Amino acid sequence: MHPILFKIPIPAFLQGFLPEELIIYSYGALIFLGAFFAASYLTYQLKKQFNLKSDDSINLVIGIILGAIIGGKAFLYFENPSFFNENPKAIFSNSGFVFYGSLIVALSVVWWFIRKHKLALWPFLDIIAITTLIVHFFGRLGCFFAGCCHGIPYDGVFSVVFTDAQCAAEPLNTALHPTQLYSAFMLLSILAVLLLIKQIQRFDGQLFLLYLLLYSGGRSIVEEFRGDEERGFVFGGFLSHSQLIALILIIISLYLYYKKWKENKNKSTN
């Protein structure tokens, strides 16, 4: 839509060391904004619930960001390995990430942090669920401005047309499903649900497991309207890679949710 937020001209005497202008991209700006709000929430909750120092929280945030970048790029490679083997630089020049890859590696960082500081696992993951939703919401808005993660052609009331030659949407000047906005609305809705349930939470881990269930289900639906073919497919094109991961997460989350709900019910009756 508008991949470039604005440009800052560089004074002539600095242009020997710097480019003629500094370009601020919408995607990066929104990711930064999301990371700021998410880090603020995470730091506050870690201090409130675990009495962790700000330095520890900042180290965790940095670790999560690095893990998300590495995981997102690694899974991007596995979606089209033949292309990236022939064009290895494209993995870095391509602005795309695979969210599930980012999530899995970021959670590995969280697991290490929990073990290191000997913290309670499930209450910590409840905090991570809301933190992730915040930054992911802003990330999907960034996707909309950048044109990536776009939808299939659709000439309806909610359709959008990307015209900027620098955006990632294909094809340009064609009405498409605004799948980025579908995802953003879904994420904001899940966030609202979790914040409401937080007030009547029955057991530790409830927010995190609900997050996995709701996001995986919603993502599988939105995936049907996605138009970026590089996502990769399995089972003869029946499922995308993301839908397969979502299915696995739904099964695991349902099992754990039922198990913890039953444990909590047994404690209440004893």
C-alpha positions in Angstrom: 0.0 0.0 0.0 2.6 2.5 1.2 5.9 0.6 1.7 7.9 3.7 2.3 6.8 5.9 5.2 9.0 8.8 4.5 12.5 9.8 3.3 15.0 12.0 5.1 17.5 13.8 2.9 21.1 13.5 3.9 23.2 16.7 3.9 25.6 16.9 0.9 28.7 16.9 3.1 27.7 13.5 4.5 26.8 11.8 1.3 30.4 10.5 0.8 29.7 8.2 3.8 26.0 7.8 3.6 23.3 7.4 0.9 21.6 10.5 -0.5 18.5 9.9 1.6 17.5 7.8 4.6 14.5 5.7 3.8 12.1 4.8 6.7 10.0 1.8 5.7 6.5 1.3 7.0 7.0 -2.3 7.8 10.1 -1.6 9.9 8.5 1.3 11.7 5.4 -0.7 12.7 7.5 -3.6 13.8 9.5 -1.2 16.0 6.3 0.3 17.4 4.9 -3.2 18.2 8.2 -4.3 19.8 8.1 -1.2 22.0 4.6 -1.8 23.3 5.2 -5.6 23.6 8.5 -5.0 25.5 6.9 -2.5 27.8 4.1 -5.0 28.7 6.6 -7.8 29.1 8.9 -5.8 31.4 6.0 -4.6 33.5 4.5 -8.1 34.0 7.9 -9.8 34.7 8.5 -7.2 37.4 5.0 -7.5 38.8 4.7 -11.3 38.8 8.4 -12.5 39.1 10.2 -9.4 40.5 12.7 -9.6 37.7 15.1 -6.8 37.1 14.7 -4.6 34.0 18.1 -5.8 32.7 16.9 -9.4 32.7 13.7 -8.4 30.8 15.7 -6.4 28.2 18.0 -9.4 27.7 14.9 -11.6 27.2 13.4 -9.1 24.7 16.7 -9.0 22.7 16.9 -12.8 22.7 13.3 -13.2 21.5 13.8 -10.7 18.7 17.0 -12.5 17.5 15.3 -15.9 17.8 12.3 -14.6 15.9 14.5 -13.3 13.1 16.5 -16.5 12.8 13.4 -18.8 13.0 11.4 -16.7 10.6 14.2 -16.8 8.0 15.0 -20.5 8.5 11.4 -21.5 7.9 11.3 -19.1 4.9 14.1 -21.1 3.4 12.3 -24.4 3.9 9.3 -23.1 2.1 11.3 -22.9 -1.1 14.7 -24.5 -0.6 15.5 -24.9 -4.4 15.0 -21.2 -5.0 17.1 -20.1 -2.0 19.8 -22.6 -2.9 20.2 -21.0 -6.3 19.7 -17.5 -4.8 21.3 -17.6 -1.3 21.4 -13.8 -1.0 17.6 -13.6 -1.4 17.1 -15.1 2.1 18.5 -11.8 3.5 17.2 -9.4 0.8 13.7 -10.9 1.0 11.7 -9.0 3.7 9.6 -12.1 4.4 9.4 -14.2 7.5 7.4 -17.3 8.5 5.6 -16.5 11.7 5.5 -20.1 13.0 9.3 -20.3 12.5 9.7 -17.1 14.5 7.4 -18.4 17.2 9.1 -21.8 17.6 12.6 -20.4 18.0 11.4 -17.5 20.1 9.7 -20.0 22.5 13.0 -21.9 22.7 14.6 -18.7 23.9 11.8 -18.3 26.4 12.3 -21.9 27.6 16.0 -21.3 28.1 15.3 -18.1 30.0 12.8 -19.8 32.3 15.2 -22.6 33.1 18.0 -20.1 33.8 16.0 -18.0 36.2 14.0 -21.0 37.6 10.6 -19.4 36.9 7.2 -21.0 36.8 6.6 -22.1 33.2 2.9 -21.7 32.6 2.4 -18.2 34.2 5.4 -17.1 32.2 3.9 -18.4 28.9 0.6 -16.6 29.7 2.6 -13.3 29.6 4.4 -14.4 26.4 1.0 -15.0 24.7 -0.2 -11.4 25.1 3.3 -10.1 24.3 3.3 -12.0 21.1 -0.1 -10.8 20.1 0.9 -7.2 20.5 3.9 -7.3 18.3 2.3 -9.6 15.8 -0.7 -7.2 15.4 1.6 -4.4 14.5 3.6 -6.7 12.2 0.5 -7.6 10.2 -0.3 -3.9 9.8 3.3 -3.6 8.5 2.6 -6.4 6.1 -0.4 -4.5 4.7 1.7 -1.3 4.1 4.5 -3.4 2.5 2.1 -5.5 0.4 3.5 -8.9 1.6 1.3 -11.7 2.8 -1.3 -10.5 0.3 -4.5 -12.2 -0.8 -5.8 -13.8 -3.9 -7.8 -11.8 -6.5 -11.2 -10.7 -5.1 -13.5 -8.0 -6.4 -15.7 -7.4 -3.4 -16.5 -4.9 -0.8 -13.4 -5.5 1.3 -11.0 -5.7 -1.6 -7.9 -3.6 -1.8 -5.7 -2.6 -4.8 -1.9 -2.2 -4.5 -0.5 0.3 -6.9 3.0 1.1 -5.5 5.7 -0.5 -7.7 7.9 -1.0 -4.6 5.3 -3.0 -2.6 5.5 -6.8 -2.5 1.9 -7.5 -3.7 1.3 -9.4 -6.9 -0.3 -8.6 -9.2 -0.4 -4.8 -8.8 -3.5 -2.8 -9.8 -5.7 -5.8 -9.1 -8.4 -6.1 -6.5 -7.1 -8.6 -3.8 -8.3 -10.0 -0.5 -6.7 -7.8 2.3 -5.5 -10.9 4.2 -3.1 -8.8 6.2 -6.0 -6.8 7.7 -8.0 -10.1 8.2 -5.0 -11.3 10.3 -4.6 -8.0 12.1 -8.3 -8.0 13.1 -8.1 -11.7 14.2 -5.0 -10.9 16.4 -6.7 -7.9 17.9 -9.8 -10.0 18.7 -7.7 -12.8 20.3 -5.9 -10.2 22.4 -9.3 -8.8 23.6 -10.5 -12.3 24.4 -7.4 -13.2 26.4 -7.5 -9.9 28.3 -11.1 -10.6 29.3 -10.4 -14.3 30.3 -7.3 -13.1 32.3 -9.8 -11.5 34.7 -11.4 -15.0 35.4 -8.5 -17.2 34.6 -9.0 -20.8 35.9 -5.5 -22.2 35.7 -1.9 -21.2 34.7 -1.3 -21.6 31.0 -4.9 -21.1 30.0 -4.1 -17.9 28.2 -1.2 -19.4 26.3 -3.1 -22.5 25.2 -6.1 -20.5 24.1 -3.8 -18.2 22.2 -2.3 -21.2 20.3 -5.8 -22.7 19.6 -7.4 -19.4 18.5 -4.5 -18.2 16.4 -3.9 -21.6 14.7 -7.6 -21.9 13.9 -7.9 -18.4 12.6 -4.6 -18.6 10.6 -5.8 -21.7 8.9 -8.9 -19.9 7.7 -7.0 -16.8 6.6 -4.6 -19.0 4.7 -7.3 -20.0 2.3 -7.4 -16.4 1.0 -3.6 -15.9 0.8 -2.2 -15.4 -2.7 1.6 -15.7 -2.1 2.4 -19.1 -3.5 5.9 -19.3 -2.0 4.3 -20.5 1.2 4.7 -24.1 0.1 2.2 -26.9 0.2 2.0 -30.5 1.5 -0.2 -33.6 0.8 -0.5 -32.7 -2.8 -1.5 -29.1 -2.2 -4.2 -30.0 0.3 -2.5 -28.0 3.1 0.0 -25.2 3.2 3.0 -25.5 5.5 1.4 -23.1 7.9 -1.9 -25.0 8.0 0.0 -28.3 8.7 1.9 -26.6 11.6 -1.5 -25.1 12.8 -3.1 -28.5 12.8 -0.3 -30.0 14.9 -0.5 -27.1 17.4 -4.3 -27.4 17.6 -4.1 -31.1 18.5 -1.3 -30.5 21.1 -3.0 -27.5 22.6 -6.4 -29.2 22.9 -4.8 -32.1 24.7 -2.9 -29.9 27.1 -5.9 -27.6 27.7 -8.1 -30.5 28.6 -5.5 -32.0 30.8 -4.9 -28.8 32.8 -8.6 -28.0 32.9 -9.2 -31.5 34.4 -6.4 -31.1 36.9 -7.8 -27.8 38.0 -11.3 -29.2 38.4 -10.0 -32.1 40.5 -8.2 -29.6 42.8 -11.4 -27.6 43.2 -13.4 -30.7 44.2 -10.8 -32.0 46.7 
